[in-house]
Amino acid sequence: MLAAKLHVLSRITESGLVGIVRTENSSHASRIVEACAEGGATAVEITFTVPGAAAVIEELTKCYGGRHIALGAGTVLDPETARIAILAGAQFIVSPSLNTATARLCNRYAIPYLPGASTIREIVEAMESGVDIVKIFPGETLGPAFVKAARAPLPQASLMPTGGVSIDNAAEWIKAGSVALGVGGSLTAGAKAGDFKSITDLARRFIAAIQEARESRG
């Protein structure tokens, strides 16, 4: 089980892009995941604001379970929802804030848990709860400077900003010390007009920007 957890964590950090699927149309969700995968994303999060999210995750697991992509569940507020997501096939769990009961459940089943944090204290509490990657949220409020400042006293922290991450500031977030970027609307906006090719193209651009920023950071 530990090997499987490490495999999922490597999928999240490999491309450095976690596509966030937040749509009112469940049929669009699978097409967004496909577009992200074609663009090279190695992790995608289906939020529980998507109608029938558990069923969507279960169906996507059948399609992508053996492929080079990790499927996660987002906007998970409690351990009950986390358990439903895991049984549906979710390989990682994302929350807007730390829920210790959810952390315990995920640790029990060796499932990566990525809760949101917006202060140094919250980051430390998450790490003490066994969290491997902390979601910095809301990113649009905190900014890349927060990641850089947080990693000064906590160089061991693996941080992933979500919210406000765009193709224009992706490199800045990585250079500040982020291990991955959670990207929603700025990546998937084309789905509303049925333009899934734009999602694939943007995913490629994000990954290229992340890789370039990692190389320049050394």
Backbone bond lengths (Angstrom), bond angles and torsions (degrees), N, CA, C in turn:
res aa  C-N    CA-C-N  psi(-1)  N-CA   C-N-CA  omega(-1)  CA-C   N-CA-C  phi
1 M - - - 1.465 - - 1.526 111.23 -
2 L 1.323 116.88 -37.12 1.460 120.18 179.15 1.520 110.49 -64.10
3 A 1.339 116.07 -39.38 1.462 119.83 178.85 1.526 110.46 -61.66
4 A 1.337 116.63 -39.58 1.459 120.63 179.50 1.527 110.33 -65.56
5 K 1.330 116.96 -39.56 1.461 120.72 178.72 1.526 110.80 -64.20
6 L 1.317 116.69 -44.50 1.456 120.72 179.13 1.526 110.86 -63.51
7 H 1.327 116.03 -35.09 1.466 120.90 177.94 1.531 110.24 -63.14
8 V 1.324 116.50 -44.34 1.469 120.46 179.89 1.525 110.70 -65.64
9 L 1.317 117.28 -43.09 1.461 120.42 178.31 1.528 110.76 -60.62
10 S 1.328 116.38 -36.76 1.468 119.15 178.45 1.515 111.03 -69.29
11 R 1.336 117.85 -32.67 1.462 120.92 176.07 1.528 110.45 -64.74
12 I 1.334 116.00 -39.43 1.460 120.27 -179.03 1.522 111.21 -64.90
13 T 1.326 115.75 -41.48 1.470 119.57 -175.24 1.521 113.14 -90.32
14 E 1.317 117.87 -16.44 1.475 120.44 -174.62 1.521 111.76 -58.19
15 S 1.330 116.95 -61.64 1.467 119.45 178.34 1.522 110.21 -81.96
16 G 1.345 115.72 -23.18 1.461 120.03 -178.33 1.508 113.36 81.22
17 L 1.329 117.39 2.51 1.463 121.72 -178.79 1.522 109.85 -117.76
18 V 1.331 115.87 122.50 1.463 121.44 172.14 1.519 107.04 -111.16
19 G 1.323 116.20 107.17 1.457 119.91 178.43 1.518 110.40 -74.52
20 I 1.327 116.25 131.65 1.471 120.83 -178.30 1.523 108.84 -107.09
21 V 1.330 115.67 118.47 1.458 121.72 -178.40 1.521 109.12 -98.46
22 R 1.321 115.31 108.08 1.465 121.33 179.16 1.527 106.88 -130.68
23 T 1.325 116.51 95.98 1.456 121.59 -174.92 1.516 110.12 -139.65
24 E 1.334 116.00 153.19 1.461 120.18 177.66 1.522 111.36 -86.59
25 N 1.324 116.03 -5.50 1.461 121.91 -178.22 1.522 109.44 -112.32
26 S 1.323 117.19 107.91 1.465 120.61 -175.84 1.525 111.76 -64.02
27 S 1.332 117.97 -30.42 1.463 119.75 179.39 1.521 111.10 -68.85
28 H 1.349 116.47 -29.23 1.457 120.28 176.95 1.531 110.78 -69.29
29 A 1.321 116.54 -29.44 1.463 120.61 -174.98 1.517 111.45 -57.90
30 S 1.327 117.30 -47.49 1.458 120.12 -178.34 1.518 111.26 -65.62
31 R 1.328 116.83 -34.96 1.465 119.72 -179.64 1.531 110.55 -71.57
32 I 1.335 116.68 -33.27 1.465 120.09 176.36 1.519 110.27 -66.64
33 V 1.335 116.75 -43.22 1.464 120.95 178.14 1.524 109.94 -59.77
34 E 1.317 116.53 -45.01 1.470 120.86 179.40 1.527 110.47 -60.79
35 A 1.330 116.69 -42.90 1.462 120.99 -179.70 1.525 111.09 -64.70
36 C 1.325 116.50 -41.39 1.473 120.84 177.74 1.523 110.60 -63.49
37 A 1.328 116.10 -43.73 1.461 120.53 -179.57 1.524 110.91 -63.06
38 E 1.319 116.27 -41.29 1.467 120.21 179.07 1.527 110.97 -64.84
39 G 1.327 115.85 -28.03 1.461 119.99 178.91 1.514 113.75 -82.79
40 G 1.337 116.56 -3.57 1.461 119.98 176.75 1.507 115.64 103.03
41 A 1.334 118.35 1.42 1.464 120.44 177.27 1.523 109.24 -65.22
42 T 1.315 117.05 138.15 1.467 120.77 -179.30 1.526 112.37 -108.78
43 A 1.338 116.89 4.58 1.470 121.13 176.01 1.520 109.20 -151.31
44 V 1.308 116.18 136.45 1.464 122.49 178.60 1.520 108.61 -137.68
45 E 1.311 115.51 138.16 1.468 122.84 -178.05 1.528 109.75 -112.47
46 I 1.329 116.76 124.77 1.467 122.46 174.87 1.526 107.29 -97.60
47 T 1.320 117.93 115.51 1.462 119.28 -177.43 1.525 110.60 -77.64
48 F 1.322 115.79 152.23 1.456 120.35 179.27 1.528 112.40 -80.21
49 T 1.330 116.60 12.73 1.464 120.57 167.72 1.530 109.92 -88.88
50 V 1.321 117.98 -11.41 1.462 122.24 175.11 1.528 108.35 -72.51
51 P 1.335 118.61 129.46 1.467 119.80 178.50 1.526 111.44 -56.16
52 G 1.338 115.80 130.10 1.457 120.35 -179.93 1.513 112.81 61.91
53 A 1.336 116.10 40.48 1.468 121.33 -174.03 1.529 112.11 -54.90
54 A 1.329 117.63 -42.51 1.466 120.10 -178.08 1.525 111.07 -61.91
55 A 1.327 116.56 -41.83 1.467 120.45 178.93 1.526 110.46 -66.79
56 V 1.332 116.58 -37.55 1.470 120.65 178.01 1.531 109.93 -63.18
57 I 1.334 116.41 -44.88 1.468 120.94 179.17 1.533 110.40 -62.14
58 E 1.327 115.67 -42.73 1.467 119.94 -179.57 1.529 111.06 -61.60
59 E 1.324 116.47 -43.01 1.463 120.53 -179.47 1.524 111.30 -68.60
60 L 1.331 115.99 -41.10 1.462 119.91 179.18 1.525 111.69 -66.28
61 T 1.333 116.19 -33.77 1.461 120.46 177.88 1.528 110.51 -61.91
62 K 1.329 116.75 -37.35 1.462 120.96 177.66 1.528 110.87 -64.01
63 C 1.337 115.25 -36.06 1.473 119.76 -176.96 1.525 112.50 -82.29
64 Y 1.347 115.66 -37.85 1.461 119.58 -170.76 1.525 114.02 -116.70
65 G 1.329 116.73 1.38 1.459 119.95 -175.44 1.520 114.24 -53.87
66 G 1.322 117.00 -35.97 1.458 119.62 -178.56 1.512 113.75 -99.04
67 R 1.336 116.48 4.57 1.457 120.39 -176.97 1.529 111.21 -94.71
68 H 1.308 114.24 175.60 1.464 121.31 -173.54 1.531 110.55 -82.55
69 I 1.338 116.42 55.82 1.466 119.88 179.98 1.532 109.02 -153.45
70 A 1.334 115.71 139.46 1.465 120.93 177.25 1.516 108.60 -99.85
71 L 1.322 116.51 131.88 1.463 122.03 179.58 1.524 109.45 -105.33
72 G 1.326 116.33 125.72 1.455 120.76 -178.68 1.513 112.11 -121.77
73 A 1.316 115.40 172.23 1.465 122.63 177.19 1.520 108.79 -117.10
74 G 1.328 116.85 133.64 1.459 120.91 -178.97 1.517 112.65 -117.29
75 T 1.326 115.47 172.50 1.468 122.86 -176.74 1.526 110.09 54.46
76 V 1.318 115.44 42.09 1.468 121.52 178.89 1.526 107.68 -93.52
77 L 1.323 116.69 115.56 1.463 121.57 -171.95 1.519 114.49 -98.62
78 D 1.337 117.71 -14.29 1.464 119.77 -174.05 1.519 110.37 -153.64
79 P 1.339 116.91 164.33 1.466 119.86 -178.12 1.520 113.55 -65.64
80 E 1.332 117.42 -28.40 1.468 119.72 178.49 1.529 110.75 -61.99
81 T 1.344 115.58 -46.09 1.462 119.95 178.68 1.519 110.63 -67.33
82 A 1.333 116.42 -38.10 1.467 120.22 178.41 1.523 110.75 -60.51
83 R 1.317 116.31 -42.36 1.476 120.10 -179.29 1.526 110.36 -65.30
84 I 1.320 116.99 -41.60 1.470 120.82 177.28 1.528 109.92 -59.39
85 A 1.327 115.68 -43.66 1.464 120.88 -178.88 1.526 111.34 -64.91
86 I 1.324 116.26 -42.93 1.468 120.64 -179.09 1.528 110.44 -64.82
87 L 1.340 116.63 -42.13 1.466 120.18 178.43 1.526 111.22 -64.72
88 A 1.334 116.41 -28.06 1.468 120.59 178.36 1.524 111.73 -78.12
89 G 1.350 115.82 -13.79 1.451 119.26 177.91 1.519 115.52 119.33
90 A 1.336 117.84 1.37 1.467 120.08 -179.89 1.514 110.60 -60.52
91 Q 1.325 116.32 133.70 1.459 121.43 -177.63 1.526 113.03 -98.70
92 F 1.315 116.94 -12.12 1.461 121.00 171.88 1.524 108.66 -152.12
93 I 1.329 115.27 157.04 1.469 122.41 -174.91 1.528 109.46 -122.21
94 V 1.328 115.65 133.01 1.461 121.45 -179.21 1.523 109.57 -123.11
95 S 1.343 116.27 135.92 1.463 121.95 179.32 1.525 110.03 -130.07
96 P 1.334 117.21 154.53 1.468 119.39 176.48 1.521 113.14 -71.47
97 S 1.336 116.54 -20.96 1.468 121.29 177.68 1.528 108.40 -151.97
98 L 1.324 115.70 166.25 1.462 120.35 -178.70 1.522 111.46 -70.83
99 N 1.326 115.14 130.59 1.455 122.10 170.54 1.519 105.94 -123.40
100 T 1.327 117.09 111.45 1.464 120.02 -171.51 1.522 112.77 -63.81
101 A 1.334 117.10 -31.98 1.462 119.44 178.23 1.525 110.12 -67.41
102 T 1.320 116.26 -37.57 1.466 120.15 177.06 1.525 110.20 -67.61
103 A 1.331 116.37 -39.22 1.466 120.53 177.29 1.526 110.40 -59.91
104 R 1.338 116.74 -43.95 1.466 120.31 -179.76 1.523 110.89 -62.94
105 L 1.327 116.26 -43.74 1.461 119.72 -179.49 1.531 110.83 -62.21
106 C 1.331 116.23 -46.05 1.473 120.03 -179.65 1.527 111.03 -63.89
107 N 1.330 116.97 -39.65 1.464 120.02 176.88 1.521 110.93 -63.64
108 R 1.315 115.93 -37.08 1.468 120.92 -179.29 1.528 111.41 -60.60
109 Y 1.352 115.25 -38.79 1.463 119.87 -177.03 1.528 113.25 -103.93
110 A 1.336 116.74 12.36 1.465 122.42 177.91 1.524 111.79 55.83
111 I 1.327 115.09 45.66 1.462 122.31 177.43 1.528 108.22 -108.77
112 P 1.320 119.57 125.55 1.463 120.04 177.92 1.533 111.47 -58.63
113 Y 1.328 115.26 136.11 1.464 122.20 179.99 1.521 108.39 -121.47
114 L 1.344 116.58 124.92 1.461 122.63 -176.73 1.529 109.58 -119.79
115 P 1.336 118.53 85.84 1.461 120.71 179.18 1.524 111.63 -87.13
116 G 1.321 115.89 155.58 1.455 120.27 178.74 1.516 112.58 -78.84
117 A 1.326 115.69 150.74 1.460 122.38 177.05 1.523 108.26 -148.89
118 S 1.327 116.06 147.16 1.464 119.64 -179.39 1.523 112.97 -132.41
119 T 1.345 115.98 6.17 1.466 120.51 176.78 1.524 108.65 -139.27
120 I 1.336 115.96 162.76 1.463 120.23 176.91 1.528 110.09 -60.61
121 R 1.314 116.55 -41.83 1.469 119.87 -179.98 1.528 111.15 -59.75
122 E 1.327 117.12 -43.03 1.459 120.55 -179.72 1.528 111.42 -66.30
123 I 1.321 116.91 -36.89 1.462 120.27 176.92 1.522 110.17 -62.64
124 V 1.335 116.45 -46.39 1.465 120.87 179.95 1.525 110.63 -62.99
125 E 1.323 117.77 -42.99 1.461 121.03 179.17 1.526 111.07 -61.20
126 A 1.325 115.89 -39.66 1.464 119.64 178.41 1.521 110.83 -64.31
127 M 1.324 116.48 -45.04 1.461 120.45 179.43 1.518 111.08 -62.91
128 E 1.327 116.80 -39.27 1.461 120.88 178.85 1.531 111.89 -68.15
129 S 1.338 116.20 -19.38 1.467 121.13 177.76 1.521 111.81 -89.90
130 G 1.336 116.40 6.55 1.456 120.19 176.86 1.506 115.25 91.45
131 V 1.339 116.64 13.79 1.462 120.75 -178.98 1.529 110.24 -76.12
132 D 1.336 116.66 133.85 1.468 121.40 -179.01 1.522 112.63 -89.91
133 I 1.331 117.07 -37.01 1.462 122.26 177.93 1.521 108.03 -130.31
134 V 1.323 116.03 127.16 1.462 121.24 -179.70 1.517 109.01 -101.02
135 K 1.320 115.67 128.32 1.464 121.03 177.23 1.525 109.39 -80.83
136 I 1.317 117.47 121.34 1.461 121.04 176.73 1.519 107.48 -86.66
137 F 1.332 115.12 112.59 1.466 120.59 -171.22 1.525 110.72 -146.79
138 P 1.350 118.20 136.56 1.468 127.51 -0.49 1.528 112.18 -85.07
139 G 1.320 115.37 127.90 1.451 121.05 -175.80 1.510 113.88 -62.23
140 E 1.346 116.99 -34.55 1.458 119.45 -177.84 1.521 112.02 -66.04
141 T 1.323 116.65 -24.64 1.464 121.14 178.34 1.528 111.48 -86.26
142 L 1.323 116.72 -39.63 1.464 121.32 -173.64 1.530 112.72 -83.15
143 G 1.336 117.41 -45.40 1.454 121.34 177.75 1.518 113.85 79.47
144 P 1.345 117.10 162.72 1.468 121.87 -179.51 1.529 113.35 -57.90
145 A 1.330 117.14 -30.16 1.467 120.01 -179.30 1.523 111.20 -60.78
146 F 1.333 117.41 -30.51 1.464 120.38 179.08 1.529 110.35 -67.25
147 V 1.337 116.46 -42.24 1.468 120.13 178.63 1.523 110.10 -60.97
148 K 1.317 116.17 -46.26 1.467 120.38 -179.99 1.522 110.91 -61.12
149 A 1.343 116.62 -43.57 1.464 121.03 -179.64 1.529 111.10 -66.70
150 A 1.340 117.35 -39.83 1.466 121.23 -178.05 1.520 111.59 -66.84
151 R 1.317 116.46 -35.18 1.463 119.48 -176.95 1.531 112.84 -78.23
152 A 1.317 117.38 -9.33 1.469 119.15 175.29 1.529 110.67 -65.17
153 P 1.354 118.77 -53.01 1.466 118.91 176.58 1.526 113.00 -84.43
154 L 1.345 116.95 -15.28 1.467 121.30 -176.40 1.531 110.61 -128.07
155 P 1.327 117.50 63.49 1.476 119.54 -177.88 1.523 112.94 -64.31
156 Q 1.349 116.23 -18.86 1.465 120.53 -179.56 1.524 112.39 -83.28
157 A 1.327 117.96 -6.74 1.466 121.60 -176.75 1.524 110.88 -77.08
158 S 1.326 115.92 132.58 1.464 121.58 173.95 1.527 106.97 -98.95
159 L 1.329 116.28 115.29 1.460 121.59 -171.82 1.528 111.40 -117.86
160 M 1.328 115.66 138.56 1.456 121.66 179.52 1.527 109.66 -131.10
161 P 1.340 118.45 104.17 1.451 119.93 179.56 1.525 112.16 -69.94
162 T 1.310 116.19 143.64 1.458 122.88 175.75 1.528 107.76 -139.16
163 G 1.325 115.21 136.57 1.464 120.09 -176.81 1.518 109.68 97.55
164 G 1.310 116.22 119.56 1.455 119.42 178.69 1.513 114.65 78.58
165 V 1.334 117.93 7.77 1.464 121.00 178.57 1.528 108.08 -87.53
166 S 1.315 116.65 126.26 1.460 121.82 -178.96 1.521 109.93 -133.79
167 I 1.322 115.59 171.83 1.463 119.67 178.16 1.528 110.18 -63.84
168 D 1.324 117.40 -25.38 1.466 121.27 -178.25 1.524 112.74 -75.71
169 N 1.347 117.58 -28.56 1.470 118.93 -177.50 1.530 113.09 -116.27
170 A 1.328 117.43 6.37 1.475 120.70 -178.08 1.523 111.74 -55.89
171 A 1.324 116.51 -46.25 1.467 120.07 -178.25 1.521 111.14 -63.40
172 E 1.323 116.71 -37.25 1.465 120.55 -179.41 1.520 111.04 -63.38
173 W 1.339 116.58 -41.10 1.462 120.77 178.40 1.529 111.19 -63.15
174 I 1.331 116.58 -42.78 1.465 120.47 -179.29 1.523 110.67 -67.06
175 K 1.311 116.85 -44.09 1.463 120.60 -179.88 1.528 111.40 -63.37
176 A 1.341 116.30 -26.46 1.465 120.20 177.98 1.521 112.01 -74.01
177 G 1.354 116.61 -15.06 1.457 119.65 177.12 1.514 115.92 120.67
178 S 1.328 118.47 8.59 1.466 121.19 179.05 1.517 110.93 -70.59
179 V 1.331 116.98 141.96 1.466 120.34 178.76 1.521 112.08 -88.32
180 A 1.335 115.82 -20.08 1.461 121.65 178.90 1.514 107.90 -162.93
181 L 1.344 115.81 168.41 1.456 121.26 -179.43 1.525 109.34 -127.07
182 G 1.335 116.47 129.60 1.452 120.88 173.23 1.521 108.30 -92.09
183 V 1.337 116.95 119.21 1.464 120.60 -173.76 1.521 110.02 -126.82
184 G 1.319 115.21 123.34 1.455 120.50 179.76 1.505 113.58 -109.09
185 G 1.332 115.93 -100.40 1.462 121.50 -172.85 1.507 115.47 -55.56
186 S 1.314 117.86 -37.80 1.469 119.36 -178.17 1.524 112.04 -68.98
187 L 1.335 116.65 -16.15 1.462 121.56 176.76 1.526 111.83 -97.47
188 T 1.324 116.68 -39.40 1.470 120.62 -168.56 1.524 114.68 -104.50
189 A 1.326 117.82 6.97 1.469 120.83 -175.55 1.522 112.71 -56.29
190 G 1.322 117.38 -32.84 1.461 120.56 -177.71 1.508 114.02 -61.82
191 A 1.338 117.30 -19.63 1.471 120.55 -178.53 1.520 112.14 -61.62
192 K 1.332 117.03 -31.56 1.470 120.29 -178.40 1.523 111.77 -61.72
193 A 1.343 115.75 -30.67 1.463 120.71 179.47 1.523 111.66 -100.73
194 G 1.336 116.23 7.31 1.449 120.29 -178.99 1.521 113.87 76.09
195 D 1.326 116.42 15.16 1.463 120.91 -178.65 1.529 109.48 -94.93
196 F 1.311 116.29 79.93 1.469 120.75 -177.65 1.526 111.89 -79.13
197 K 1.333 116.29 -21.48 1.459 119.67 176.67 1.526 110.85 -63.47
198 S 1.346 116.42 -34.66 1.469 119.38 179.50 1.524 110.56 -64.10
199 I 1.342 116.97 -31.62 1.464 121.00 178.20 1.526 109.75 -67.70
200 T 1.325 116.47 -44.01 1.467 120.70 177.92 1.520 110.59 -60.82
201 D 1.329 116.00 -45.19 1.469 120.65 -179.29 1.528 111.06 -63.52
202 L 1.331 116.22 -42.76 1.466 120.23 179.90 1.526 111.23 -66.86
203 A 1.331 116.73 -38.76 1.466 119.76 178.35 1.525 109.71 -59.66
204 R 1.315 116.58 -42.85 1.471 120.23 178.27 1.529 110.59 -62.06
205 R 1.323 116.78 -41.72 1.463 120.47 -179.73 1.525 111.16 -66.07
206 F 1.330 116.81 -41.36 1.469 120.44 177.51 1.519 110.64 -60.11
207 I 1.319 116.60 -47.69 1.466 120.59 -176.90 1.522 110.63 -64.68
208 A 1.321 116.61 -38.95 1.464 119.89 177.91 1.524 110.70 -64.57
209 A 1.332 116.53 -41.47 1.472 120.94 179.17 1.522 111.11 -65.65
210 I 1.335 116.58 -39.64 1.467 121.47 179.27 1.531 109.72 -64.63
211 Q 1.323 116.37 -46.59 1.465 120.11 -178.95 1.518 111.20 -62.89
212 E 1.303 116.64 -43.26 1.476 120.37 179.50 1.519 110.84 -63.03
213 A 1.332 116.47 -41.69 1.466 120.40 -180.00 1.527 110.50 -66.54
214 R 1.330 117.47 -38.64 1.465 120.61 177.97 1.525 110.85 -63.40
215 E 1.323 116.38 -40.88 1.468 120.22 -179.67 1.524 111.20 -67.25
216 S 1.331 116.81 -38.48 1.465 119.57 -179.64 1.521 111.15 -71.97
217 R 1.355 115.39 -27.03 1.473 119.94 178.92 1.521 111.21 -74.56
218 G 1.336 115.90 -26.19 1.456 121.06 178.38 1.498 113.86 81.24
